[in-house]
């Protein structure tokens, strides 16, 4: 029973870590773009971040 609980907790923490990493990259993408007038350089920054996902 204890092994099952540890396994479930481990998977939950792993999922949370992956989710937080994806959220961090999404925030970085949002900061890389000038929202009023995105340029080609902005899109290249977003593509570079997206390739790391």
C-alpha positions in Angstrom: 0.0 0.0 0.0 2.8 2.4 0.9 4.6 1.6 -2.4 1.4 2.5 -4.3 1.1 5.8 -2.4 4.7 6.7 -3.1 4.3 5.8 -6.8 1.2 8.0 -7.1 2.9 10.9 -5.3 6.0 10.6 -7.5 3.9 10.7 -10.7 2.0 13.7 -9.4 5.2 15.6 -8.7 6.6 14.7 -12.1 3.4 16.0 -13.8 3.5 19.2 -11.8 7.1 19.7 -12.8 6.3 19.3 -16.5 3.3 21.5 -16.2 5.3 24.3 -14.5 8.0 24.0 -17.2 5.5 24.4 -19.9 3.9 27.4 -18.2 7.3 29.0 -17.8 8.0 28.6 -21.5 4.5 30.0 -22.4 5.3 33.1 -20.3 8.6 33.5 -22.0 6.9 33.3 -25.4 4.4 36.0 -24.4 7.2 38.2 -23.2 9.2 37.7 -26.4 6.6 39.3 -28.6 5.6 43.0 -28.9 1.8 42.5 -28.8 0.9 45.7 -30.6 3.2 45.1 -33.6 4.9 41.7 -33.7 8.0 41.6 -36.0 9.7 38.8 -37.7 12.4 38.8 -35.0 9.7 38.3 -32.4 8.3 35.3 -34.3 11.8 33.8 -34.5 12.2 34.2 -30.7 8.9 32.4 -30.2 9.9 29.6 -32.6 13.2 29.1 -30.8 11.4 28.8 -27.5 8.8 26.4 -29.0 11.5 24.1 -30.3 12.7 23.5 -26.7 9.3 22.1 -25.8 
